[in-house]
């Protein structure tokens, strides 16, 4: 290290002489980089927003009529490059009184908006593609010197959606030509909604994966779906095939509005409907039984209590870590009881998070949760043995045992678990036979399935032809 600054050779020399100087040098370098970034930021270089002048590029109107200056207006624009003041000169035609504005400014900032297009795109992508929250987006914009209030934080996201919809509408002819050149499109129809909320209905081309249209509807009745299908048909023509679930409204609307189009049933929805009929009642009984005994709540409370007793003393925690590292039992009786109870409670609770991501009936987390309760109950004698030898209070063990026995002694609980076991085996055999959404595969809802003969074989939503 020299007096003038850091050099590569000086850092290496310092490391040879003193091993601690390398860390100090890196910390100093990091501090220098942070200071440099701060000093070269937009806020530091431009403490006051710069004024950028814009003028209408058109010079004549109504033939050869010269434009005259009408007025000058200013507005502060927030952009990712930093805020600036747009000073725009408006021109007016003396013949037709038409006002002409700057097209260059309109390309940067939408009309009647103080956020530049790059901010709208940044916020829209962060919200709808990055799944960020409004506060996270505000924090990221603040780092870029873009100040946005909490009340207006969602405004750029709404503008992004509107402009995206407008751009999609303008691109409809090009999308239609591209799909026709590819031999047509396979229309996939599906809806998403929660309880009594309005339905978001969407139509997608299963070959190009392009969402062709979407609309909000009060329900999935044919009277609401029919206008949606008519608009799709007018924009893109008749599809080569149609794939959807087995809802009565959508089936009727497709038959009325798309006559002669090969109609198919989505494999995933077909399996999900069969699985719901086969497993739904037993799964509901199991859920009701678990809620009756508050198994999940009591196990969570016990895990928190055991953790508090386990890690209350840092010395005891280090002893436990050494015992685990050496694959041995803890050497203190005060750790013999809470350690297995804490780990077993977490292991049982983790059963509620098991699954491949496809949801019920493909994933049955409550059944796995219940199976772990039964397995833990079977191994209780082995778990209780060290506690009995320790000759100390077994309050955690007693609570753990009560939770397991309350659930495992319930006849409704055992009946539901037994039914779900054999019904689940039948359903999994059907999944393997149809070669879609197979057990223990990581694709989840995005699993394409194995090769089979169907209309939309290249689509992620595989189909079963209906007569």
N, C-alpha and C positions, 0 to 999 in steps of 0.2 A: 504494500500500500504506500502510495506517495502522498505528498502534501497537496498536490494539485487535484487528485481524484483517484478513482479506482482504475486499475489496469489489470488485464488478465494475468500477467506475470506476477504482479504484486499480490493478487489474491491467492494464487498458487503458492507463492513463497510464504505468505502468512499461514496457510494451512499446514505447511511443513513445520513451521516453528511453533504454532499454537493451534490446536485443533478447534478451539472455541472461536477463532477469528473468522472462520468461514461462515458460521451462522450469523454473526454480526454484520458481515459484509453483505449477505443476502438480504437481511432486514433493512440495511441502509439503502440498498439498491431498490427494494420494493417501495420504501418511503419516497425515494427520488421519483420513481415512476408514478406514484399516486400524486405527488406534487406537480409533476409535469403535466399529467392529464388534467388536473384542476386548473393549471395556469393556461392551458391551451384549449379549454372548453369554450363553447359558444358564449356562455354567460360571462366568462372572463374577457374574451376578446371583444364582445359587443355588449357592454353593460346596459346600453340603450338599444332597442331594436332598430336596425338600419331601415331607412326609407328606400323602397324600390319603386321606381316609376313605371307605369304601364300606360300605353296609349293605343287607341284603336288602330289596327293595321289597315283598315279600309279607308280610302281617300275620297271615293265618289259613291253616289247613290242615285237611283232613278235616271240611269243613263250617264250623263256627265255632270250631274249636279255636285258641286263641291260641298263637303261637310264642314260644319263650323263647330267650334268648341261650345259645348253646352255648360258643363260644370266639371269640377274635380271633386272626387270623393276619396275618403281614406278609410281603411279598416286594418286592424291588427290581426295578422294571420299566424296561427300556431302550426309550425311544420317541424319535421324531424331534424332539419338543418338548423333549427332555431327560429324564434319568433321574428317577424319582420312586419313593417308597416307598408301595405300596398297603397300607393297613390295613383289612382286611375283617372285618366282624363277621358270623359265621355264626349262623343261627337254627335251632332244632330243634322239631319237632312233638312234643308230649307224648303223642299218641295212636299215631301210626305210626312215630315216631322218624326221620322223614325230615329230612335236613339241607338247608336252603335257603341258597344263596349269592347274591351280588349279580349281577343280570343286567347292570347297567350296567358292571361291571368285566369281565364276559365279553365284552361288545361291544368293549371296548378291548383286552383281553389274552386270548388263548386259555387254556383250562384247562391247568394244569401246564406253563406256558411263561412265561419271563421277558422275552420280546420282545413288544412291542406289535404290533398288526395292521399299523400303518403301516410298521414296520420290516420285517415279513415281505413286504409288498407291494413295498417299495422294493428289497429284496435280490432278490426273485424277478424283478422287471422288469429290474433291472440285469444279472442273470446270463443270463436266457433271452431277453430282448428287446434289451437293450443289448450283449450279448455281452462283458460285462466279466469280468475275472478275479477270483478271490477276494480277492487283495491289493488290487486297485483298488477293490473294494466296501468293504473294510476302511478304506482311506484316506478314501473319501468319507464313511463313517459317522463316522470320527474327527473330521472337520471339523464334523460336526453334534453332537459331544459324545456319541456313542454308542460306547462301548468294547466291543469284541468280540474274544475271543482267537482265535488262529489255529486251534486245535483245534475251536472251535465256529463257525467262520465259515460253514461249509456248512450248518449246522443250519437257519437261517431259510429257505434255498433249498429244502431238502427239505420243510419244513412248508408252504411256499407251493405246491409241487407237489401235496401231499396235499389241501390245502384247495381248490385249483383243481379237482382231480378230483372231490372231494365236491360242490362247487358245480355242476360240469357234470352230475353224476348227478342232482342235485335239479332241474336245469333241463331234463332230458330231455323231460318232458311238454310243456313250453312250446315247445321246439325242434320237437318232432314236430307240434304244432298249427300252428306258423308255416309249416313246410314243406308240410303238407297244404293250407293256404290258398293257397300259391303253386303248387299243382298237382303236388306230389310232389317227389322229389329224385333226382338222378343220382349214383349211388354210384361214387366213384373209390377204387380199392384199390391200394395200393403198399406196398412194404417197403424198409427201409434197413438195411444191415449191412456190416460190414467183416470180410473173411477168415472166420475161424471164430467170430466173435462172435455172440451171439444176435440174432435178427431183431426189429426194431421194425416192427410191422405196423399200418397206419393206414387208416381209412375216412373219406372226406371227401365232403360234398355239393358237387358241382361248380358248383351254381347260387348257393348262399349263401356258399360258401367256408368253411363251418363244419366243423371236424374232429369227426366224430360219435363216434369211439372209436379207441383205440389199445391195443396189447397187445404184450408181449414174448414171442417164441416161439423155440423151439430151431431151427426151420428153416421154410422155405416149403412144407412138405408139406401135402397136403389134409387130413390128420387133425388138424393144428393150426389150419388156417384155417377149417374147417367150424364149430367151436364159436363162433368169432369172428363168422361170418356169421349164425349162429342167434341170437346175442345182439343183433346189430344189427337183425335182422328183428323180434324180439320188442319192441324198444324203439321203432322208427321205422316198422315195416311194410315192405311190399315196395317197392323203389325203382322209379322209372320206367324206368331203364336202368342198366347197369353198365359201367364202363370200367376196364380193367386192362392189364397187360402179358401176354406170351405164355408165362408160366411154366406148366409142366404142373400143378403143385400147385394154383395159384389157379384155373386153367381148370376142373379137375375139381371143386374145391370149389364154385365158382359154379354149375356145371351141376347139382350134386346139391342144393344148398341154395336156389338161386333159380331154380327151373324156370319157364319161361315169360317170364322177364324178358329184354328185349332185351340181348344181350351184345355188347360192343364192344371193340376193341383201341385202345389209346392210340397216336396218331400218333407221338409222341416215342419211345416204346419200340419201336414198329415200325421206325422209321427207325434207331434206335440199334442194334437187332439186325441189320438188314441191313448197316449200316455196319461193325459189328464183324466180320461174316463176310467183307465185301468188303475191308476194310483191315487187319484185325487181324494177320494173318500177316506182311504186309510191314512194318507198324509195329513188330511185335516184332523183326523182323530188323534194322530200323534202330536200334532201341534197343540191341540186342546189339552192333552194330557200333560205335556211339558209346561204349558202355561199354568195349569192347575197347581203343579208342585214348584213353580218358579225356579226350575233347575238352573237355567242360565244365569238368572240374577243372583241366586245364592252362591253359585260357583265363582262368579266374578267378585262378589263381596269377600268370599273366603280367600281367593287369590290375592286380593289387595291386602287383607289382614295378615296373611302368611308372609307376603313380601315385606311388609312393615316390620314384622318380627324377625325376618331373616336378615335384613340389611340394616337393622338399627345400629349395629356396632360394626365399624369398619374393620376391626381386627377379626371379628367372626366371619365377615365376608371374605377376607383374604384367606382365612383357614379353609373356608368352603371352596374357594377357587383352587387352592392347592390340592384339596382332596379330589375335586373333579378332574383336574389336570393329571393326577396320578392314578385315576380310575380306582379310587379307594373310597371307603365310607368316611363321612365326617367324624373327627375324633372328639367332638363335643356333643353331649346329650341335648343341649339347647338348639342344635342344628339338625338333629336326627329327624325331628317331626316336621318342622315347617318346610324343609327343603323338598322332600317328595310330594307333600301336599300341594305346594306352590307349583311345581312342575307338572304334576298330574292334572291339576285344575286347568292350567293353561292348555295342556294337551287335549283335554276333553272339549274345552271351549273352541279350540282351533278346528274341531270337526264341523262347526257351523260355517266355516269358510272354505270347505272342501268343494271341489267341482271343477269342471272343465270350462266354465264360462258360458254354457248354453242355457242355464236356468232350468227351472222345473218344467217337465218331468225328467229331463236328461240329467240334471244335477239334483241330488236329494240330500242336501246338507243336514237336515234334521235327522235323517236316518243314520248318517255317519255319527252325528252327535250322540244319538241314543245308543248306537253300537259301542261307542267308547265308554259310555256310562256302564254298560253291562260288562265289558271286558275289565274295567277297573274294579267292579264289584267282585268279579271272580278272583282277582289277584289281591283282594284285601288282606287275607291271612299273611301273605308274604310282605305286604307293606306294613302291617301292624307289628310284625315280629321284632324289628329293632326298637320300636317304641316301647314295647313291653319290657325288653331287657334293660332299657335305660332307666326305668323306675322314676318317671317324672310325669308332670301333668300332660295329658294328651288331648287338650281342648281342640286343636286343629283336626286331629284324627277323628274325634267324635263328631264334629260338624260335617266333615267330609263323608263319614260313614252314614250319617243321617240323610244327607242329600241323595246318596246313591240308593239307599234302601227305600226311601220314599218313592222314588221313580220306579225302581225295579220291582217293587212289590205291588204295583198298580196293575190289575188285570187288563184294563183298557190299554195301558202302555205296552204291555207284553203282546197283546193281541194285535195292536197296530204294527209293531215291529215285525212280528211273525208274518203278517199279511204282506207288508212291504218287501220283505225278503223274497218270497216266491213270486210276487207280482213284478218286482224289479227284475228278476232273472228272466221272466217271460218277455218283458219290454226290451231288455238288452239283447235278447235273441232276435227280436224283430228288427232292432237297429242294425245288427250285424247282417241280417238277411237282406235289408234294403241298402246296406253299404253306405250309410250316411249318419253323421253325428255319432261316430263310434265311441264307446266308452274309453276313457284314458287317453284321448287324443287332445292335443293342445290347441286345436283350431277354434274350438267353441262355436260361436255363431258364424264365424268366417270359414269353417271347415268346408271344403269343396266336396268331400265324399269320394268314394271310389268309382271306378268306371261302371256305368250301367246305361241301358238304352232308354233315352228319354228325349223329349223335344228340345229342351234347353240344356244340353249336356255340357256346354261351356260356361254355364252360368253358376254363380255361387249359390243361388237358390234353386236347387235341383227340383225336377218336376216329375209327376206321375200322370200319364195321359189318361184322360177321362173319356168315356164314350158318350 
